[in-house]
Amino acid sequence: MISSNIKSLVESPSSGVIRKMFEEGAALKKKFGAENVYDFSLGNPDLDPPAKVLNAIKEVCAEETHLCHGYMPNAGYPETRAAMAKKTSLEQGVEVPFENVIMQVGAAGALNSTLKALLNPGDEVIVPAPYFVEYDHYIHNHGGEIVRVKTNDDFSLNAKNVAARLSAKTAAIIINSPNNPTGRIYSDAEITELAQVLKEHGKKTGRYPYIICDEPYRAITYNGAKVASVFDKYEYSVIGTSFAKNLSLPGERIGYVAVNPACPEAKELTSAIIFATRILGYVNAPAFFQRVLTKSWDAECDYSLYEKRSREICEVMDYAGLKYVKPEGAFYLWVKCPDKWNDDDMAFVNHLKSYNILCAPGSGFGGKGWFRIAYCCSEQTILNSKEAFKKAANDN
């Protein structure tokens, strides 16, 4: 028999709802034609990888070095780790040694390895809501309990709400900025206030909760916005990220963890994450794309098309009379269900399907009464959805 826990999760209405929508979209496109289906379900970046990455792939493909497809240290190739350390140093304003970087199987692998390294059974992980749907599973995978904390009405970070939920069991807080699903960027002041709250808690209890920064969207920001650094504000901090979104490589499953060098437990935590990487079955990040990234991690990218689409989908929502949060980054729009639906986002999303519109319900993100639009799709899909959204929003 399969695990009763996994069985209940698989059969839950909210389990894998985004992927299910994606699969339903494929069926609808076969039935009605792709141009008549408006699929905003999955955050699958549709920009092509930049030329520098494509050229690096060709170069690595041509290499025939002995054992180039063999094992390397579990933490990854030293030269790749050094490149990621340089990247993190530039982003954080803190010099990060390559020894503090562990290559990972995407951001999901990075978060799971970090949580495996940190959590004891019953430990709590605070997550500002709304949040990425898989955090529940990642935390429970390693014996932890998720503690959802309400953000402000505009979905900015509320440090006081975090402070109210801290306990002796608090092991970490996961910060996702730009946020999936809201597109909100947590400001420098918000991160500074959060760091102060955690420092005060650490002084009182002797346990300093880690800030785990989930940052696959860091580079995708609008109107010159910048994602705040964390390493210069709080010692007990970790970056977990990938190249899925910024370089449009989601299927290659390549990312890394960087541990703050100022952390008193930096060496111990790094060793623990390396060990977790091994025993979780990843063993090491894919060799091929480690070598590709070494050559191309700093490729120049143009995200102006995402910014243009963000304006266009907002115009569609305005036309339909739907309220939303204007995104500051990433490629998601967080939209309020019409009042007459009484915050039943699951029912409203099912209603949208009858108009061939596929979106993700907000309940799965800890945002009841809202739904998420992933606008990393063709402009034509966005523009053609205008009348369908208006009808859906105004019909019962």
CORDA-V202815 format. One record per residue. N is the residue number from 1. RES is the residue in one letter. PSI is psi in degrees with one decimal (* if undefined). Layout:
# CORDA-V202815
n=<N/N>
res=<RES/RES>
psi=<PSI/PSI>
This chain:
# CORDA-V202815
n=<1/2/3/4/5/6/7/8/9/10/11/12/13/14/15/16/17/18/19/20/21/22/23/24/25/26/27/28/29/30/31/32/33/34/35/36/37/38/39/40/41/42/43/44/45/46/47/48/49/50/51/52/53/54/55/56/57/58/59/60/61/62/63/64/65/66/67/68/69/70/71/72/73/74/75/76/77/78/79/80/81/82/83/84/85/86/87/88/89/90/91/92/93/94/95/96/97/98/99/100/101/102/103/104/105/106/107/108/109/110/111/112/113/114/115/116/117/118/119/120/121/122/123/124/125/126/127/128/129/130/131/132/133/134/135/136/137/138/139/140/141/142/143/144/145/146/147/148/149/150/151/152/153/154/155/156/157/158/159/160/161/162/163/164/165/166/167/168/169/170/171/172/173/174/175/176/177/178/179/180/181/182/183/184/185/186/187/188/189/190/191/192/193/194/195/196/197/198/199/200/201/202/203/204/205/206/207/208/209/210/211/212/213/214/215/216/217/218/219/220/221/222/223/224/225/226/227/228/229/230/231/232/233/234/235/236/237/238/239/240/241/242/243/244/245/246/247/248/249/250/251/252/253/254/255/256/257/258/259/260/261/262/263/264/265/266/267/268/269/270/271/272/273/274/275/276/277/278/279/280/281/282/283/284/285/286/287/288/289/290/291/292/293/294/295/296/297/298/299/300/301/302/303/304/305/306/307/308/309/310/311/312/313/314/315/316/317/318/319/320/321/322/323/324/325/326/327/328/329/330/331/332/333/334/335/336/337/338/339/340/341/342/343/344/345/346/347/348/349/350/351/352/353/354/355/356/357/358/359/360/361/362/363/364/365/366/367/368/369/370/371/372/373/374/375/376/377/378/379/380/381/382/383/384/385/386/387/388/389/390/391/392/393/394/395/396>
res=<M/I/S/S/N/I/K/S/L/V/E/S/P/S/S/G/V/I/R/K/M/F/E/E/G/A/A/L/K/K/K/F/G/A/E/N/V/Y/D/F/S/L/G/N/P/D/L/D/P/P/A/K/V/L/N/A/I/K/E/V/C/A/E/E/T/H/L/C/H/G/Y/M/P/N/A/G/Y/P/E/T/R/A/A/M/A/K/K/T/S/L/E/Q/G/V/E/V/P/F/E/N/V/I/M/Q/V/G/A/A/G/A/L/N/S/T/L/K/A/L/L/N/P/G/D/E/V/I/V/P/A/P/Y/F/V/E/Y/D/H/Y/I/H/N/H/G/G/E/I/V/R/V/K/T/N/D/D/F/S/L/N/A/K/N/V/A/A/R/L/S/A/K/T/A/A/I/I/I/N/S/P/N/N/P/T/G/R/I/Y/S/D/A/E/I/T/E/L/A/Q/V/L/K/E/H/G/K/K/T/G/R/Y/P/Y/I/I/C/D/E/P/Y/R/A/I/T/Y/N/G/A/K/V/A/S/V/F/D/K/Y/E/Y/S/V/I/G/T/S/F/A/K/N/L/S/L/P/G/E/R/I/G/Y/V/A/V/N/P/A/C/P/E/A/K/E/L/T/S/A/I/I/F/A/T/R/I/L/G/Y/V/N/A/P/A/F/F/Q/R/V/L/T/K/S/W/D/A/E/C/D/Y/S/L/Y/E/K/R/S/R/E/I/C/E/V/M/D/Y/A/G/L/K/Y/V/K/P/E/G/A/F/Y/L/W/V/K/C/P/D/K/W/N/D/D/D/M/A/F/V/N/H/L/K/S/Y/N/I/L/C/A/P/G/S/G/F/G/G/K/G/W/F/R/I/A/Y/C/C/S/E/Q/T/I/L/N/S/K/E/A/F/K/K/A/A/N/D/N>
psi=<146.3/163.4/132.8/-33.7/-47.2/-38.6/-43.4/-36.3/-42.4/-37.9/-5.1/138.3/-29.7/-6.2/125.3/29.4/-33.8/-45.9/-37.7/-41.3/-42.4/-44.2/-38.8/-36.3/-41.4/-40.3/-41.8/-37.2/-36.1/-36.9/-44.7/-9.3/137.5/-33.5/-14.2/9.7/133.1/91.2/105.7/29.8/-43.2/136.1/65.1/99.6/131.4/3.6/145.0/150.1/146.9/159.2/-38.4/-36.7/-45.5/-39.2/-38.5/-38.2/-43.9/-41.4/-44.2/-35.5/-35.0/-12.6/139.1/30.8/139.5/130.5/22.2/-15.6/13.7/-175.7/155.5/178.4/145.3/-31.1/-13.6/173.0/135.2/-38.9/-32.2/-42.3/-37.3/-38.7/-41.4/-32.9/-39.7/-44.5/-48.1/-37.9/-42.5/-38.8/-36.7/-14.6/22.1/135.5/118.8/120.6/152.3/-25.8/-17.8/8.6/133.6/118.7/144.1/164.6/79.0/177.9/-31.6/-44.0/-39.2/-46.1/-43.1/-41.0/-39.8/-45.2/-37.6/-38.2/-26.3/-34.6/134.9/157.8/130.2/-7.8/152.5/143.9/120.0/136.3/116.1/132.2/143.1/160.9/164.9/130.5/-29.9/-9.3/-38.4/-50.0/-41.9/-44.1/-45.3/-28.4/-30.8/26.2/8.9/170.7/133.7/136.4/108.1/129.4/131.9/135.6/178.7/171.6/-28.4/9.4/15.5/164.3/134.8/98.9/-31.3/-38.7/-36.7/-46.5/-38.2/-19.6/0.8/144.2/178.6/-17.1/-4.3/116.6/-30.6/166.0/134.6/124.6/124.1/106.8/123.8/146.3/136.9/108.1/-1.2/-18.8/7.0/139.1/124.3/128.3/164.7/-41.1/-38.6/-41.6/-39.6/-43.5/-40.6/-45.7/-41.2/-41.9/-43.3/-36.0/-44.2/-39.6/-42.7/-39.9/-37.3/-38.3/-18.5/-2.4/118.4/111.1/142.9/143.6/118.9/112.1/114.0/106.6/41.1/-17.7/8.2/-41.1/-16.0/88.8/160.5/154.8/35.4/12.4/148.4/142.9/131.0/143.9/155.9/-35.4/-31.7/-2.7/-24.6/124.4/-41.5/73.8/151.5/140.4/129.9/124.4/179.5/179.4/20.4/-44.2/-46.4/-34.3/6.9/51.3/44.3/-34.8/-13.0/-13.2/61.3/129.2/-164.0/163.9/138.2/127.5/132.9/122.4/-19.3/-9.3/128.4/-23.3/18.6/-48.3/-43.2/-43.5/-41.1/-44.9/-39.5/-39.8/-38.9/-44.6/-42.8/-39.1/-40.4/-49.4/-15.4/-6.8/-3.3/-37.5/-58.9/161.8/154.9/125.8/-44.2/-50.2/-16.0/-43.0/-35.3/-45.9/-35.3/-34.3/-18.6/11.1/-26.8/23.4/138.5/134.6/145.1/109.8/14.3/-27.7/-38.2/-40.8/-39.6/-43.6/-33.2/-39.7/-40.5/-41.9/-30.9/-39.0/-37.0/-43.0/-40.5/-43.3/-38.7/-11.5/27.7/139.9/146.6/169.4/123.4/121.5/143.7/-12.9/-174.0/-156.7/50.4/146.8/129.3/114.8/139.2/135.3/147.3/145.4/-36.6/-10.3/0.0/43.2/16.4/81.5/-31.9/-44.4/-40.6/-39.9/-38.0/-35.8/-41.0/-33.5/-30.7/-11.5/16.0/30.1/128.4/116.5/165.4/131.6/143.9/-24.2/-35.8/-20.4/7.1/27.9/67.8/137.3/3.3/167.5/158.7/133.5/122.8/109.3/25.2/59.4/-178.2/148.4/-35.7/-38.8/-43.8/-51.2/-38.4/-15.2/-5.0/-53.5/-37.1/-43.3/-41.1/-45.0/-46.0/-38.9/-27.1/-13.5/153.1/*>
